[in-house]
């Protein structure tokens, strides 16, 4: 890009692209909306493009901005590397990282390190986003700097979601493994009976949408045996599913760590999942171009130290 585009303008452009709102971009940049609008006007003049189209929900980037995004991120990364060439200092860093997380991680993992991160690196910003079907592609393209994802070790899982099929453009470290359990309300009728597969299948279930959609390994394993579970309702939120269980006879199959966090506050009882599946892995993932970035290396090591039970490399560089 031409030298006439200073670092501040490029940061404004990238923040507008990420937030797609002048007000949110201004808040993130610690600027007034008027200042951001003026810099946007300057960018439009210099780049000879509308850049963003206003609509009721905010701003939509033009094709020109989308085409600029990879180069823009690369340029800013180079600038950060140059600034930090003498060494990264957490206590004074102003770096901004974007991280996408598996939904349960907001409850089970983020609280483990976020408060301590704020203490050690008060100026460092970590924006968190819910993992969806496009997040891995976004991580590869540089739209995100980190991701915490769940991947299966069970060979019956779709290959796309197995730990051994991580895209080669990413580096990963296993944080820990865990299994699935069932949640039912306290005093649920099933608690008075022997808990087994037959009783489990006879119940009405609540299911959650996640990165893989509303069907996952469990459904495939049951289908291979000619079995299925009856999903009475579908929700996109694990907490909503927990509340539905609390107020009904629904059964919710979820991760053990999430169940442990909510069973007391939601008056729920944990039961084993009566289906044999291999434990799955939570992985910390990042794009290869950030492998040697000092600030990024410090941040991921910080997360590993506070979140992992083991730190076995899954896809070493």
N, C-alpha and C positions, 0 to 999 in steps of 0.2 A: 504494500500500500504506500501511497505517496507520503513523504515526510511532513506535508502540510497538515496531516491529521494527527493532532497531538493525543497523548495518552488519555487525557481526561475525556475528550470527545469520543474516543473509541470505547472507553468504559461506559459512557452514557448510552452509546448505541447498543452495546451488548446487554446492558441492564434493561433497556427498553424492550429488547428482543425477548429477554427472559421473562419479564414481568408483564409486558403488553399492556401497560397502564402508566400514564405519566405520574399519577399520584403515588403508586406503589414504587415506581422507579425512584422518585424523589425521596421517599422515605428510606429506601435502601441505600441511596447515595448520600443521605444527610444533606440534601439540598432542598430548596423551595421548588414548588411546581413551576413557578415562573422561570426559575433558572434552568430547569430541565427543558421547558418549552423553548427557551431561547437557544439552547444548545442543539435541540432537535432542528430548529429552523436553520441554524448554521450548517448542520450536517446535510440537510436537504439541499441547500444551496451548493455546497461543495461537491456533493455526490450527484447533483442534478437528477434527483429521484424523490418521489413522495415518501419513500421508506416505510411509512405506516399509514393505514387507512383507518379512520375513526369509525366506530360503530357503538351500539348501545353497551356492549360488554367490555369495551376498551379499545385496543389497537390491534390491527392485523398487519403483520409484516408483508411487504411486497416481495416478489421473487428476487429482486436485486439484493435485499437484505438477507434472505435465506441463502443466496449464493455466496454472500460475503462472510457468513457465520463461521465456517471452518477456518478461513484465513484470519478472521478477527480473533478467534480464540487462540490460534497459533501465535499471532503477533503479541497478544497480551501475555501469553505464557512465556514467550521469549523475554519480554520486558520484566516479568516477575523474576525469571532466572537471573537476569543481569543485576537487578536490584539486590537480590539475595546472594550474589556471588561471594560475598565476604562471610557468609554464614547466616543461618536462620536463627532468629531470636524470638521464641514464642511470646514472651511478655510484651513485645512491641510490634508484632506482626499485625498487619491490617488485611491480610489475605481473606478472600471470600471463596468458600468451597460449597459446591452443590452436591448433595448426597440423596440418593433414592433408596428407600428402605422397604423391605417386606412389611406388611401392615403390623404384624405382631411385634416387630422390633421397636415400634414407637412406645410400646408398653414394657417390653422385657429387656431391651438392650440400651436404647437411648438414655434412660435414666441412670444407667450404670456409669456413664462417662461424661454426660453433657455438663453437669454442674462443675465437675473437676476441670473440664476443659475451659470453662469460663474463668475459673480461678487462675489457671496457668497461662492462658492466652486470651485475655479479656478483649483484645481488639480483633481477634480472629473470628470470622463469621461462618457459621455452618448452616446453610439453608437446607431443610429436609423436605423431601417429596415422597409421596407414596409410589411404590414400585408398580408399574403396569406393563402391559404387553409390549410397549414401545421403549421401555427404559433401557434395556440392554443395548439396543441399537443406538439410543441416545448416549449411553456411556462410551460406546466405541467411537462415536462421532465427536465426543468432547463436550456434549451438552451437560453431562454430569462428570464430577471428579471422582466420586466414590459410589459404591452400592453395597448394600448388605442384602444378599439374596439367599433363598432356600433352594437347594438342589437335592435330588434323590440319589441314593446309593443302591436302590433296588433296581435290578436289571429289567424288571417288568415295567418300569416307568417309561414314558415317551423319551426317546433319545435326546430331544432338545432340552429336557429338564434333568438330565443326569450329570453328576459332577464331572464325569470324564468327557463331557461334550462341551466344555466351556470354550467360547470362541477364542481363537489363537491371538486375537488382538488385545485380550485382557490378561491381567495377572490376578491371581486369587490366593487367599490364605483361608484355611478352614478355622473358624472361630470355635465352633463346637458342634456336636451332633445331638439330636434329640428325637423323641418319638411322639406319636399322637395318643390322645386319651379322649374320654367322653365326659361331658358335663351334663348333669340333670339337676333339677331343683331339689333342695332338701325336702324330704318326705315324698319324693316321687314314688309311685307304686312299684317301680322296678326294683327299688331298694329292699323290698320284702321278698324278692324271689332270687333264685340262683342266676347270676349274670352270665350270659353266654351269647354265642352268635345268634342263635334262634331268637332269643328275647330282643337282642339289639336290632335285628332286621324287622321285628314286628312293630317297632316304634315309629312314630312320626319324627322326622328330622328337620333341623334348620341347617341350611348350607350357606356358605359365604363365597362370593366372587373373589377371585384373587388373580395373580399374574397368569395362571393357566386357564382362567375362566371358572365355570361352576362345576367342572368335572376334573378329577385328579386321580392319582394313582389308586386310591381306595376303590373308586368306582370301577376301574379296569380290573383290579384283583377280584372283586366280587363278580363282575361280569364273566370272567374266565371260569367261574364256578357255577354260572347260570343263576346268580343271585343279584339282588339290587336293594338299595335302601330307598324308602319313600320320602322324598323331600317335600314337606308340607309348605315350606316357604323358603325364599331366597333373599338374602340381604348382602349388602356390600360392606358391612361393618361388623367386626368381631364383637365389639361391645354391644351393638344392637342385638346380635344373636344371643349374647349372654343374658341380656334383659328379657328376651323372648323366652328363654329357658326358665328364667326365674318366675315368670308369670304364667307358665303353661307346662304341659307334659312333653314338650319337644326335647330331643336329644341333640346336643351340639358336639361334633367331633372336631377337635382343635389341637394345637400343640400343647405339650405338657407345661412348658414355661408360661404360656399365656393362661392356661387353666389355673396354675398355681397363684398367679397374680390376682385373679378375679373371683375365685371360689368363695373366699370369706366375705368380701364386700358385696357379692351378688347372691349370697346364700345358696351356693351350688355345691354339689357333691361330685367328686372326681371318680370315674370308673375306668378300668383298663379298656382299651380298644380290643375287642375279641377277634381281631383279624391280624395275621402275622405279616408284617412288612419290615423291611430293613430300616434302621434309623436314617434320617436324612441329615444333611449338613447345612449349617449356616455359613456362608462364605462372604468374606470381605473382598470386593472386586474393584479393580481400577484399570484405566487404559494404559497401554504400554508407554505412551509418550510422557506419562507422569512418574514413571518408575524411579527416576533419579532426581526428581524435584525435591529439594531439601524440605520445604514446608509440608509438602504432601507426604513425604516419607515420615516426618515427625508425627503428623496427624494420624496416619494409619497405624503406626507403632503404638501411639497413645490408645487408639481404639482396641487394638489387639491386646494390650496389657490389661485393659479394664473389662474386656468382654469375653475373652477366650478361656476355655478350659484346656485346650491344646492349640498349638500353632503349627500344625502340620501343613507344609506347602502342598497345594493341590495342583497348581499349574505354574511351576517356577519358571522364571525367565532364563 
